[in-house]
Protein backbone atom coordinates (compact mmCIF):
# COMPACT_ATOMS: atom_id res chain seq x y z
CA UNK A 1 0.00 0.00 0.00
CA UNK A 2 1.29 3.44 -0.95
CA UNK A 3 0.41 6.48 1.16
CA UNK A 4 1.87 9.95 1.68
CA UNK A 5 3.32 11.16 4.97
CA UNK A 6 0.14 13.12 5.77
CA UNK A 7 -1.83 9.85 5.82
CA UNK A 8 0.63 8.01 8.04
CA UNK A 9 -0.97 9.00 11.36
CA UNK A 10 -4.36 7.60 10.35
CA UNK A 11 -2.76 4.40 9.06
CA UNK A 12 -0.88 3.84 12.33
CA UNK A 13 -4.09 4.34 14.30
CA UNK A 14 -5.62 1.43 12.39
CA UNK A 15 -2.73 -0.88 13.19
CA UNK A 16 0.98 -1.54 12.75
CA UNK A 17 2.05 -2.99 9.40
CA UNK A 18 4.82 -5.63 9.37
CA UNK A 19 7.04 -3.53 7.10
CA UNK A 20 7.26 0.18 6.26
CA UNK A 21 9.26 1.80 3.46
CA UNK A 22 9.82 5.53 3.89
CA UNK A 23 11.22 7.34 0.85
CA UNK A 24 11.29 10.87 -0.50
CA UNK A 25 13.24 14.08 -1.00
CA UNK A 26 12.37 16.02 2.15
CA UNK A 27 14.74 14.88 4.96
CA UNK A 28 12.82 16.53 7.81
CA UNK A 29 9.52 14.88 6.92
CA UNK A 30 11.25 11.54 6.28
CA UNK A 31 12.85 11.66 9.73
CA UNK A 32 9.53 12.57 11.34
CA UNK A 33 7.72 9.75 9.52
CA UNK A 34 10.33 7.19 10.61
CA UNK A 35 10.21 8.50 14.21
CA UNK A 36 6.42 8.20 14.24
CA UNK A 37 6.57 4.62 12.98
CA UNK A 38 9.18 3.63 15.58
CA UNK A 39 7.17 5.31 18.36
CA UNK A 40 4.05 3.42 17.31
CA UNK A 41 6.02 0.17 17.31
CA UNK A 42 7.37 0.85 20.83
CA UNK A 43 3.85 1.56 22.06
CA UNK A 44 2.86 -1.87 20.78
CA UNK A 45 5.66 -3.67 22.61
CA UNK A 46 8.47 -3.62 20.04
CA UNK A 47 11.11 -2.64 22.57
CA UNK A 48 14.20 -4.14 20.94
CA UNK A 49 15.80 -2.51 17.90
CA UNK A 50 18.54 -3.40 15.41
CA UNK A 51 19.89 -0.94 12.83
CA UNK A 52 21.54 -1.93 9.54
CA UNK A 53 23.25 0.61 7.28
CA UNK A 54 23.20 -0.79 3.74
CA UNK A 55 26.01 1.29 2.27
CA UNK A 56 28.57 0.40 -0.40
CA UNK A 57 29.98 -3.08 0.24
CA UNK A 58 27.14 -4.10 2.55
CA UNK A 59 26.77 -7.89 2.88
CA UNK A 60 23.09 -8.56 2.23
CA UNK A 61 23.35 -11.87 4.05
CA UNK A 62 23.07 -9.74 7.19
CA UNK A 63 19.47 -8.99 6.27
CA UNK A 64 18.61 -12.67 6.26
CA UNK A 65 20.59 -13.30 9.46
CA UNK A 66 18.91 -10.41 11.27
CA UNK A 67 15.51 -11.60 10.13
CA UNK A 68 16.19 -15.14 11.24
CA UNK A 69 17.59 -14.25 14.68
CA UNK A 70 15.27 -13.66 17.62
CA UNK A 71 15.88 -11.17 20.42
CA UNK A 72 16.94 -12.57 23.76
CA UNK A 73 15.55 -9.61 25.67
CA UNK A 74 12.22 -8.76 24.05
CA UNK A 75 9.37 -10.59 22.42
CA UNK A 76 8.96 -7.94 19.73
CA UNK A 77 11.52 -5.83 17.95
CA UNK A 78 12.19 -3.24 15.25
CA UNK A 79 14.55 -3.98 12.36
CA UNK A 80 15.69 -0.58 11.04
CA UNK A 81 17.33 -0.76 7.60
CA UNK A 82 18.77 2.37 5.99
CA UNK A 83 19.82 2.55 2.32
CA UNK A 84 21.34 6.05 1.90
CA UNK A 85 21.88 5.90 -1.86
CA UNK A 86 18.47 4.34 -2.56
CA UNK A 87 19.95 1.52 -4.66
CA UNK A 88 20.54 -1.90 -3.08
CA UNK A 89 22.05 -3.29 -6.27
CA UNK A 90 21.26 -6.65 -7.84
CA UNK A 91 22.15 -8.75 -4.78
CA UNK A 92 20.39 -6.37 -2.42
CA UNK A 93 17.28 -6.22 -4.57
CA UNK A 94 17.09 -10.01 -4.62
CA UNK A 95 17.64 -10.21 -0.86
CA UNK A 96 14.94 -7.60 -0.14
CA UNK A 97 12.41 -9.31 -2.42
CA UNK A 98 12.97 -12.65 -0.66
CA UNK A 99 12.82 -10.93 2.74
CA UNK A 100 9.50 -9.25 1.87
CA UNK A 101 8.05 -12.59 0.79
CA UNK A 102 8.81 -14.17 4.17
CA UNK A 103 8.85 -11.47 6.85
CA UNK A 104 10.20 -12.44 10.28
CA UNK A 105 7.65 -12.92 13.07
CA UNK A 106 7.24 -10.44 15.95
CA UNK A 107 9.27 -7.91 13.97
CA UNK A 108 8.36 -4.54 12.49
CA UNK A 109 10.80 -3.72 9.69
CA UNK A 110 11.49 -0.16 8.59
CA UNK A 111 13.32 0.65 5.34
CA UNK A 112 14.51 4.26 4.95
CA UNK A 113 15.48 5.53 1.48
CA UNK A 114 15.97 8.87 -0.30
CA UNK A 115 13.93 10.03 -3.29
CA UNK A 116 13.42 7.22 -5.80
CA UNK A 117 12.92 7.51 -9.54
CA UNK A 118 10.08 5.84 -11.44
CA UNK A 119 12.20 2.91 -12.55
CA UNK A 120 13.29 2.08 -8.99
CA UNK A 121 9.71 2.30 -7.73
CA UNK A 122 8.72 -0.24 -10.36
CA UNK A 123 11.55 -2.63 -9.44
CA UNK A 124 10.80 -6.09 -8.08
CA UNK A 125 12.25 -5.41 -4.65
CA UNK A 126 10.35 -2.14 -4.11
CA UNK A 127 7.01 -3.50 -5.30
CA UNK A 128 7.55 -6.50 -3.01
CA UNK A 129 7.98 -4.17 -0.02
CA UNK A 130 4.97 -2.08 -1.06
CA UNK A 131 2.80 -5.20 -1.35
CA UNK A 132 3.98 -6.64 1.97
CA UNK A 133 3.30 -3.52 4.02
CA UNK A 134 3.10 0.26 3.70
CA UNK A 135 5.24 2.52 1.50
CA UNK A 136 5.28 6.11 2.77
CA UNK A 137 6.15 8.71 0.15
CA UNK A 138 7.55 11.92 1.61
CA UNK A 139 7.10 14.79 -0.82
CA UNK A 140 8.44 18.32 -0.77
CA UNK A 141 6.25 21.03 0.61
CA UNK A 142 5.72 23.23 -2.44
CA UNK A 143 5.99 27.03 -2.01
CA UNK A 144 2.26 27.57 -2.47
CA UNK A 145 1.51 25.03 0.29
CA UNK A 146 4.12 26.29 2.75
CA UNK A 147 1.89 28.86 4.55
CA UNK A 148 -0.69 26.11 5.18
CA UNK A 149 2.07 23.78 6.44
CA UNK A 150 3.33 26.49 8.80
CA UNK A 151 -0.21 27.11 10.06
CA UNK A 152 -0.55 23.42 10.85
CA UNK A 153 2.73 23.39 12.77
CA UNK A 154 1.73 26.47 14.75
CA UNK A 155 -1.65 24.93 15.55
CA UNK A 156 0.06 21.79 16.87
CA UNK A 157 1.85 23.94 19.47
CA UNK A 158 -1.24 25.96 20.35
CA UNK A 159 -0.48 29.04 18.28
CA UNK A 160 -1.93 30.76 15.23
CA UNK A 161 -1.37 33.76 13.00
CA UNK A 162 -3.05 35.55 10.10
CA UNK A 163 -2.43 34.79 6.40
CA UNK A 164 -0.20 37.82 5.90
CA UNK A 165 2.10 36.76 8.73
CA UNK A 166 2.21 33.17 7.46
CA UNK A 167 3.10 34.41 3.98
CA UNK A 168 5.87 36.56 5.44
CA UNK A 169 7.26 33.59 7.36
CA UNK A 170 7.02 31.34 4.29
CA UNK A 171 9.05 33.80 2.21
CA UNK A 172 11.79 33.81 4.84
CA UNK A 173 12.17 30.02 5.05
CA UNK A 174 11.26 28.93 1.51
CA UNK A 175 13.40 26.05 0.26
CA UNK A 176 14.65 25.16 3.74
CA UNK A 177 12.02 23.12 5.58
CA UNK A 178 14.34 22.28 8.46
CA UNK A 179 14.81 26.01 9.06
CA UNK A 180 11.03 26.47 8.87
CA UNK A 181 10.62 23.79 11.53
CA UNK A 182 13.22 25.47 13.73
CA UNK A 183 11.64 28.91 13.33
CA UNK A 184 8.21 27.55 14.31
CA UNK A 185 9.75 25.91 17.38
CA UNK A 186 11.43 29.22 18.25
CA UNK A 187 8.05 30.96 18.15
CA UNK A 188 6.81 28.46 20.74
CA UNK A 189 9.66 29.48 23.03
CA UNK A 190 9.24 33.22 22.50
CA UNK A 191 5.46 33.54 22.67
CA UNK A 192 2.70 31.97 24.77
CA UNK A 193 -0.11 29.90 23.20
CA UNK A 194 -2.54 31.99 21.21
CA UNK A 195 -2.31 34.46 18.35
CA UNK A 196 1.03 35.80 17.12
CA UNK A 197 0.90 39.10 15.24
CA UNK A 198 2.81 39.91 12.05
CA UNK A 199 5.01 42.46 13.80
CA UNK A 200 6.03 39.86 16.40
CA UNK A 201 6.96 37.34 13.72
CA UNK A 202 8.89 39.96 11.75
CA UNK A 203 10.94 40.78 14.82
CA UNK A 204 11.58 37.15 15.75
CA UNK A 205 12.28 35.43 12.45
CA UNK A 206 15.57 35.46 10.59
CA UNK A 207 15.77 35.35 6.80
CA UNK A 208 16.85 31.72 6.41
CA UNK A 209 15.53 31.06 2.92
CA UNK A 210 17.73 28.72 0.96
CA UNK A 211 17.29 28.08 -2.72
CA UNK A 212 18.53 25.28 -4.92
CA UNK A 213 19.61 25.83 -8.50
CA UNK A 214 17.16 23.20 -9.69
CA UNK A 215 14.24 25.14 -8.18
CA UNK A 216 14.69 27.78 -10.89
CA UNK A 217 13.24 25.65 -13.68
CA UNK A 218 9.86 24.97 -12.00
CA UNK A 219 9.46 28.68 -11.23
CA UNK A 220 10.10 29.57 -14.87
CA UNK A 221 7.63 27.00 -16.20
CA UNK A 222 4.92 28.21 -13.81
CA UNK A 223 5.48 31.82 -14.84
CA UNK A 224 6.48 32.84 -11.31
CA UNK A 225 8.65 35.77 -12.32
CA UNK A 226 8.90 37.37 -8.86
CA UNK A 227 9.82 34.07 -7.27
CA UNK A 228 12.47 33.41 -9.93
CA UNK A 229 14.06 36.81 -9.28
CA UNK A 230 13.99 36.21 -5.52
CA UNK A 231 15.62 32.80 -5.90
CA UNK A 232 18.25 34.17 -8.27
CA UNK A 233 19.16 36.88 -5.75
CA UNK A 234 19.38 34.24 -3.03
CA UNK A 235 21.72 32.12 -5.16
CA UNK A 236 23.80 35.19 -5.90
CA UNK A 237 24.16 35.84 -2.19
CA UNK A 238 25.29 32.23 -1.72
CA UNK A 239 27.85 32.61 -4.53
CA UNK A 240 26.28 29.77 -6.48
CA UNK A 241 28.01 28.67 -9.67
CA UNK A 242 26.94 30.71 -12.70
CA UNK A 243 27.49 27.89 -15.26
CA UNK A 244 25.16 25.57 -13.36
CA UNK A 245 22.48 28.26 -13.06
CA UNK A 246 22.70 28.99 -16.77
CA UNK A 247 22.50 25.27 -17.55
CA UNK A 248 19.35 24.89 -15.39
CA UNK A 249 17.63 27.74 -17.22
CA UNK A 250 18.83 26.72 -20.67
CA UNK A 251 17.71 23.13 -20.15
CA UNK A 252 14.11 24.31 -19.82
CA UNK A 253 14.42 26.35 -23.01
CA UNK A 254 15.85 23.38 -24.92
CA UNK A 255 13.08 21.14 -23.65
CA UNK A 256 10.38 23.60 -24.69
CA UNK A 257 11.94 23.84 -28.15
CA UNK A 258 11.98 20.04 -28.43
CA UNK A 259 8.32 19.73 -27.36
CA UNK A 260 7.30 22.54 -29.69
CA UNK A 261 9.14 20.87 -32.55
CA UNK A 262 7.38 17.56 -31.89
CA UNK A 263 3.94 19.14 -31.76
CA UNK A 264 4.67 20.97 -35.02
CA UNK A 265 5.08 17.52 -36.58
CA UNK A 266 1.63 16.52 -35.36
CA UNK A 267 2.65 14.70 -32.19
CA UNK A 268 0.17 15.30 -29.32
CA UNK A 269 1.63 17.28 -26.41
CA UNK A 270 1.10 14.44 -23.92
CA UNK A 271 2.91 12.00 -26.19
CA UNK A 272 5.76 14.45 -26.80
CA UNK A 273 6.21 14.98 -23.07
CA UNK A 274 6.25 11.23 -22.49
CA UNK A 275 8.75 10.55 -25.27
CA UNK A 276 11.04 13.29 -23.94
CA UNK A 277 10.81 11.72 -20.46
CA UNK A 278 9.21 14.76 -18.84
CA UNK A 279 7.52 13.53 -15.68
CA UNK A 280 5.89 14.78 -12.51
CA UNK A 281 5.38 18.49 -11.96
CA UNK A 282 7.17 19.44 -15.19
CA UNK A 283 4.62 17.40 -17.14
CA UNK A 284 1.88 19.61 -15.69
CA UNK A 285 3.60 22.98 -16.06
CA UNK A 286 5.35 22.56 -19.42
CA UNK A 287 2.15 23.04 -21.50
CA UNK A 288 1.31 26.33 -19.78
CA UNK A 289 4.86 27.55 -20.38
CA UNK A 290 4.58 26.64 -24.07
CA UNK A 291 1.40 28.70 -24.36
CA UNK A 292 3.43 31.75 -23.30
CA UNK A 293 6.37 31.12 -25.61
CA UNK A 294 6.29 31.22 -29.40
CA UNK A 295 9.02 29.58 -31.46
CA UNK A 296 10.67 32.92 -32.17
CA UNK A 297 10.68 33.83 -28.48
CA UNK A 298 12.34 30.52 -27.61
CA UNK A 299 15.01 31.06 -30.28
CA UNK A 300 15.64 34.56 -28.93
CA UNK A 301 15.97 33.08 -25.45
CA UNK A 302 18.58 30.58 -26.70
CA UNK A 303 20.57 33.39 -28.32
CA UNK A 304 20.35 35.31 -25.05
CA UNK A 305 21.63 32.24 -23.15
CA UNK A 306 24.55 31.93 -25.58
CA UNK A 307 25.49 35.56 -24.90
CA UNK A 308 25.37 34.95 -21.13
CA UNK A 309 27.67 31.99 -21.62
CA UNK A 310 30.20 34.26 -23.31
CA UNK A 311 29.89 36.81 -20.50
CA UNK A 312 30.53 34.12 -17.89
CA UNK A 313 33.62 33.02 -19.83
CA UNK A 314 34.86 36.61 -19.94
CA UNK A 315 34.74 37.01 -23.72
CA UNK A 316 31.76 39.38 -23.83
CA UNK A 317 30.91 42.45 -21.70
CA UNK A 318 28.06 42.55 -19.23
CA UNK A 319 26.87 41.46 -15.79
CA UNK A 320 25.88 37.77 -15.92
CA UNK A 321 23.47 38.09 -12.97
CA UNK A 322 21.58 40.95 -14.60
CA UNK A 323 21.43 39.02 -17.86
CA UNK A 324 20.21 35.86 -16.12
CA UNK A 325 17.45 37.86 -14.48
CA UNK A 326 16.45 39.29 -17.87
CA UNK A 327 16.52 35.81 -19.43
CA UNK A 328 14.33 34.44 -16.67
CA UNK A 329 11.81 37.23 -17.15
CA UNK A 330 11.86 36.54 -20.88
CA UNK A 331 10.55 33.01 -20.12
CA UNK A 332 8.39 33.53 -17.03
CA UNK A 333 6.85 36.84 -18.13
CA UNK A 334 7.33 37.42 -21.88
CA UNK A 335 5.32 40.63 -21.69
CA UNK A 336 7.85 42.10 -19.23
CA UNK A 337 9.98 44.83 -20.89
CA UNK A 338 13.60 43.70 -21.02
CA UNK A 339 15.99 46.09 -19.30
CA UNK A 340 19.02 45.06 -21.38
CA UNK A 341 19.74 44.38 -25.01
CA UNK A 342 19.96 40.77 -26.09
CA UNK A 343 22.90 41.09 -28.40
CA UNK A 344 23.61 38.39 -30.93
C-alpha positions in Angstrom: 0.0 0.0 0.0 1.3 3.4 -0.9 0.4 6.5 1.2 1.9 9.9 1.7 3.3 11.2 5.0 0.1 13.1 5.8 -1.8 9.8 5.8 0.6 8.0 8.0 -1.0 9.0 11.4 -4.4 7.6 10.4 -2.8 4.4 9.1 -0.9 3.8 12.3 -4.1 4.3 14.3 -5.6 1.4 12.4 -2.7 -0.9 13.2 1.0 -1.5 12.7 2.1 -3.0 9.4 4.8 -5.6 9.4 7.0 -3.5 7.1 7.3 0.2 6.3 9.3 1.8 3.5 9.8 5.5 3.9 11.2 7.3 0.9 11.3 10.9 -0.5 13.2 14.1 -1.0 12.4 16.0 2.1 14.7 14.9 5.0 12.8 16.5 7.8 9.5 14.9 6.9 11.3 11.5 6.3 12.9 11.7 9.7 9.5 12.6 11.3 7.7 9.7 9.5 10.3 7.2 10.6 10.2 8.5 14.2 6.4 8.2 14.2 6.6 4.6 13.0 9.2 3.6 15.6 7.2 5.3 18.4 4.0 3.4 17.3 6.0 0.2 17.3 7.4 0.8 20.8 3.9 1.6 22.1 2.9 -1.9 20.8 5.7 -3.7 22.6 8.5 -3.6 20.0 11.1 -2.6 22.6 14.2 -4.1 20.9 15.8 -2.5 17.9 18.5 -3.4 15.4 19.9 -0.9 12.8 21.5 -1.9 9.5 23.3 0.6 7.3 23.2 -0.8 3.7 26.0 1.3 2.3 28.6 0.4 -0.4 30.0 -3.1 0.2 27.1 -4.1 2.6 26.8 -7.9 2.9 23.1 -8.6 2.2 23.4 -11.9 4.1 23.1 -9.7 7.2 19.5 -9.0 6.3 18.6 -12.7 6.3 20.6 -13.3 9.5 18.9 -10.4 11.3 15.5 -11.6 10.1 16.2 -15.1 11.2 17.6 -14.2 14.7 15.3 -13.7 17.6 15.9 -11.2 20.4 16.9 -12.6 23.8 15.5 -9.6 25.7 12.2 -8.8 24.1 9.4 -10.6 22.4 9.0 -7.9 19.7 11.5 -5.8 17.9 12.2 -3.2 15.2 14.6 -4.0 12.4 15.7 -0.6 11.0 17.3 -0.8 7.6 18.8 2.4 6.0 19.8 2.6 2.3 21.3 6.1 1.9 21.9 5.9 -1.9 18.5 4.3 -2.6 20.0 1.5 -4.7 20.5 -1.9 -3.1 22.1 -3.3 -6.3 21.3 -6.7 -7.8 22.2 -8.8 -4.8 20.4 -6.4 -2.4 17.3 -6.2 -4.6 17.1 -10.0 -4.6 17.6 -10.2 -0.9 14.9 -7.6 -0.1 12.4 -9.3 -2.4 13.0 -12.7 -0.7 12.8 -10.9 2.7 9.5 -9.2 1.9 8.1 -12.6 0.8 8.8 -14.2 4.2 8.9 -11.5 6.9 10.2 -12.4 10.3 7.6 -12.9 13.1 7.2 -10.4 16.0 9.3 -7.9 14.0 8.4 -4.5 12.5 10.8 -3.7 9.7 11.5 -0.2 8.6 13.3 0.7 5.3 14.5 4.3 4.9 15.5 5.5 1.5 16.0 8.9 -0.3 13.9 10.0 -3.3 13.4 7.2 -5.8 12.9 7.5 -9.5 10.1 5.8 -11.4 12.2 2.9 -12.5 13.3 2.1 -9.0 9.7 2.3 -7.7 8.7 -0.2 -10.4 11.6 -2.6 -9.4 10.8 -6.1 -8.1 12.3 -5.4 -4.6 10.4 -2.1 -4.1 7.0 -3.5 -5.3 7.5 -6.5 -3.0 8.0 -4.2 0.0 5.0 -2.1 -1.1 2.8 -5.2 -1.4 4.0 -6.6 2.0 3.3 -3.5 4.0 3.1 0.3 3.7 5.2 2.5 1.5 5.3 6.1 2.8 6.1 8.7 0.2 7.5 11.9 1.6 7.1 14.8 -0.8 8.4 18.3 -0.8 6.2 21.0 0.6 5.7 23.2 -2.4 6.0 27.0 -2.0 2.3 27.6 -2.5 1.5 25.0 0.3 4.1 26.3 2.8 1.9 28.9 4.5 -0.7 26.1 5.2 2.1 23.8 6.4 3.3 26.5 8.8 -0.2 27.1 10.1 -0.5 23.4 10.9 2.7 23.4 12.8 1.7 26.5 14.7 -1.6 24.9 15.6 0.1 21.8 16.9 1.9 23.9 19.5 -1.2 26.0 20.4 -0.5 29.0 18.3 -1.9 30.8 15.2 -1.4 33.8 13.0 -3.0 35.5 10.1 -2.4 34.8 6.4 -0.2 37.8 5.9 2.1 36.8 8.7 2.2 33.2 7.5 3.1 34.4 4.0 5.9 36.6 5.4 7.3 33.6 7.4 7.0 31.3 4.3 9.1 33.8 2.2 11.8 33.8 4.8 12.2 30.0 5.0 11.3 28.9 1.5 13.4 26.1 0.3 14.6 25.2 3.7 12.0 23.1 5.6 14.3 22.3 8.5 14.8 26.0 9.1 11.0 26.5 8.9 10.6 23.8 11.5 13.2 25.5 13.7 11.6 28.9 13.3 8.2 27.6 14.3 9.8 25.9 17.4 11.4 29.2 18.2 8.1 31.0 18.1 6.8 28.5 20.7 9.7 29.5 23.0 9.2 33.2 22.5 5.5 33.5 22.7 2.7 32.0 24.8 -0.1 29.9 23.2 -2.5 32.0 21.2 -2.3 34.5 18.4 1.0 35.8 17.1 0.9 39.1 15.2 2.8 39.9 12.1 5.0 42.5 13.8 6.0 39.9 16.4 7.0 37.3 13.7 8.9 40.0 11.7 10.9 40.8 14.8 11.6 37.2 15.8 12.3 35.4 12.4 15.6 35.5 10.6 15.8 35.3 6.8 16.8 31.7 6.4 15.5 31.1 2.9 17.7 28.7 1.0 17.3 28.1 -2.7 18.5 25.3 -4.9 19.6 25.8 -8.5 17.2 23.2 -9.7 14.2 25.1 -8.2 14.7 27.8 -10.9 13.2 25.6 -13.7 9.9 25.0 -12.0 9.5 28.7 -11.2 10.1 29.6 -14.9 7.6 27.0 -16.2 4.9 28.2 -13.8 5.5 31.8 -14.8 6.5 32.8 -11.3 8.7 35.8 -12.3 8.9 37.4 -8.9 9.8 34.1 -7.3 12.5 33.4 -9.9 14.1 36.8 -9.3 14.0 36.2 -5.5 15.6 32.8 -5.9 18.2 34.2 -8.3 19.2 36.9 -5.8 19.4 34.2 -3.0 21.7 32.1 -5.2 23.8 35.2 -5.9 24.2 35.8 -2.2 25.3 32.2 -1.7 27.9 32.6 -4.5 26.3 29.8 -6.5 28.0 28.7 -9.7 26.9 30.7 -12.7 27.5 27.9 -15.3 25.2 25.6 -13.4 22.5 28.3 -13.1 22.7 29.0 -16.8 22.5 25.3 -17.6 19.3 24.9 -15.4 17.6 27.7 -17.2 18.8 26.7 -20.7 17.7 23.1 -20.1 14.1 24.3 -19.8 14.4 26.4 -23.0 15.9 23.4 -24.9 13.1 21.1 -23.6 10.4 23.6 -24.7 11.9 23.8 -28.2 12.0 20.0 -28.4 8.3 19.7 -27.4 7.3 22.5 -29.7 9.1 20.9 -32.6 7.4 17.6 -31.9 3.9 19.1 -31.8 4.7 21.0 -35.0 5.1 17.5 -36.6 1.6 16.5 -35.4 2.7 14.7 -32.2 0.2 15.3 -29.3 1.6 17.3 -26.4 1.1 14.4 -23.9 2.9 12.0 -26.2 5.8 14.4 -26.8 6.2 15.0 -23.1 6.2 11.2 -22.5 8.8 10.6 -25.3 11.0 13.3 -23.9 10.8 11.7 -20.5 9.2 14.8 -18.8 7.5 13.5 -15.7 5.9 14.8 -12.5 5.4 18.5 -12.0 7.2 19.4 -15.2 4.6 17.4 -17.1 1.9 19.6 -15.7 3.6 23.0 -16.1 5.4 22.6 -19.4 2.1 23.0 -21.5 1.3 26.3 -19.8 4.9 27.6 -20.4 4.6 26.6 -24.1 1.4 28.7 -24.4 3.4 31.8 -23.3 6.4 31.1 -25.6 6.3 31.2 -29.4 9.0 29.6 -31.5 10.7 32.9 -32.2 10.7 33.8 -28.5 12.3 30.5 -27.6 15.0 31.1 -30.3 15.6 34.6 -28.9 16.0 33.1 -25.4 18.6 30.6 -26.7 20.6 33.4 -28.3 20.3 35.3 -25.1 21.6 32.2 -23.1 24.5 31.9 -25.6 25.5 35.6 -24.9 25.4 35.0 -21.1 27.7 32.0 -21.6 30.2 34.3 -23.3 29.9 36.8 -20.5 30.5 34.1 -17.9 33.6 33.0 -19.8 34.9 36.6 -19.9 34.7 37.0 -23.7 31.8 39.4 -23.8 30.9 42.4 -21.7 28.1 42.5 -19.2 26.9 41.5 -15.8 25.9 37.8 -15.9 23.5 38.1 -13.0 21.6 41.0 -14.6 21.4 39.0 -17.9 20.2 35.9 -16.1 17.5 37.9 -14.5 16.4 39.3 -17.9 16.5 35.8 -19.4 14.3 34.4 -16.7 11.8 37.2 -17.2 11.9 36.5 -20.9 10.6 33.0 -20.1 8.4 33.5 -17.0 6.9 36.8 -18.1 7.3 37.4 -21.9 5.3 40.6 -21.7 7.8 42.1 -19.2 10.0 44.8 -20.9 13.6 43.7 -21.0 16.0 46.1 -19.3 19.0 45.1 -21.4 19.7 44.4 -25.0 20.0 40.8 -26.1 22.9 41.1 -28.4 23.6 38.4 -30.9 
